[in-house]
Amino acid sequence: MSVGDRVELGVLTVCGFVLAILTVFFLNVRIGAVPVPFTVVVAAIGTTLLLRLTSAITESSWRYAPLIVWTAVVLVAAVPGINSNGPLIGDWRVLLLLLCGLGVPAATTYMSRLNNL
């Protein structure tokens, strides 16, 4: 990898961090009394796009860096803080966020490997 590729990988990793912050803090959006977790779709598309972009840069395991950073931020946000409060409440939206944010990139990676056989 050249220096430019490493810088680009670092920028994409920071983008994964920013994506995680945005998806975590907008997960609790409600319209009236109905929760509307639209950030689940944003997380699925965003993490998949980040994985595709880093896969174009490198074939090593560093291509998973933005996805690992995204997962770490979401898991840290899911842990209750002092007085049992935190940005995320342990309900179905958190599980859906993790499932879509990690499951969709995993499925696309698996499908692209099947196409290369």
Buried (B, 14 or more C-beta within 10 A) or exposed (E): EEEEBEEBBEEBBEBBBEBBBBBBEEBBEEEEEEBBBEBBEBBBBBBBBBBBBBBEBBEEEBBBBBBEBBBEBBEBBBEEEEEEEBBBEEEEBBEBBBBBBBEBBEEBBEEEEEEEE
